Amino acid sequence: MSYDTSKTRGYLKSFGVSVSLFEEEMLKLIERANNEDPRRVLEEAVKLTENLNKKVLEIVEHVLNIETELMKRLVERAFAGGGALSKADLYE
């Protein structure tokens, strides 16, 4: 069975970098809020948060897709060759 996990590694690496950058930028914005228009700083914070949330959704979608794909492969293997396992066994 051939399965490439490099896409997952890429997503996780990108996500980790995004979270780290988010933290760094938010800390800078917190400091700037003392000296600048807090509304403007808050707008920037909201944009950063929106961008991070998009990354979170990408990761969740990817995880759900790989769960579905791998479970499908496992079920196909379980039913290949007419083994003792039946579909009804999955829903007891």
C-alpha positions in Angstrom: 0.0 0.0 0.0 1.4 3.3 -1.0 0.3 6.4 0.8 2.1 9.8 0.8 2.1 11.7 4.1 4.1 14.6 2.8 1.0 16.8 2.2 0.1 16.4 5.9 3.6 17.3 7.0 3.5 20.3 4.8 0.2 21.4 6.2 1.4 20.9 9.8 4.7 22.8 9.2 2.8 25.7 7.6 0.3 25.7 10.4 3.0 25.7 13.0 4.7 28.7 11.4 1.4 30.5 11.1 0.6 30.1 14.8 4.1 31.2 15.8 3.8 34.3 13.6 0.3 35.0 14.9 1.6 35.0 18.5 4.6 37.2 17.7 2.4 39.7 15.8 -0.3 39.8 18.5 2.3 40.5 21.2 3.6 43.4 19.0 0.1 44.7 18.6 -0.5 44.6 22.3 2.5 46.7 22.9 1.5 49.1 20.1 -2.0 49.6 21.6 -0.4 51.7 24.3 1.0 54.2 21.9 -1.3 54.1 18.9 -5.0 54.3 18.1 -6.3 51.1 19.8 -9.1 50.8 17.2 -6.6 50.6 14.4 -4.5 48.1 16.3 -7.6 46.1 17.0 -8.5 46.0 13.3 -5.0 44.5 12.6 -5.6 42.0 15.3 -8.9 41.0 13.8 -7.3 40.5 10.4 -4.5 38.3 11.9 -7.1 36.3 13.7 -9.2 35.8 10.5 -6.1 34.6 8.7 -5.2 32.1 11.5 -8.8 30.9 11.6 -8.6 30.1 7.8 -5.5 28.1 8.5 -7.2 26.2 11.3 -10.1 25.4 9.0 -7.7 24.2 6.3 -6.1 21.8 8.8 -9.4 20.5 10.1 -10.6 19.9 6.5 -7.4 18.1 5.7 -7.7 15.9 8.8 -11.3 15.0 8.0 -10.4 14.2 4.4 -7.5 11.8 5.5 -9.7 10.2 8.1 -12.3 9.5 5.5 -9.9 8.2 3.0 -8.0 6.0 5.3 -11.1 4.6 7.0 -12.5 3.8 3.5 -9.3 1.9 2.7 -9.5 0.0 5.9 -13.2 -0.9 5.4 -12.4 -2.1 1.8 -9.7 -4.3 3.2 -11.9 -5.7 5.9 -14.6 -6.7 3.4 -12.2 -8.0 0.7 -12.2 -11.7 0.3 -15.5 -12.3 2.1 -14.2 -12.4 5.6 -16.3 -13.1 8.7 -16.8 -9.4 9.3 -20.1 -8.0 8.0 -21.2 -4.4 7.5 -23.8 -5.0 10.2 -20.9 -5.6 12.6 -19.8 -2.0 12.2 -23.2 -0.6 13.3 -23.9 -2.7 16.5 
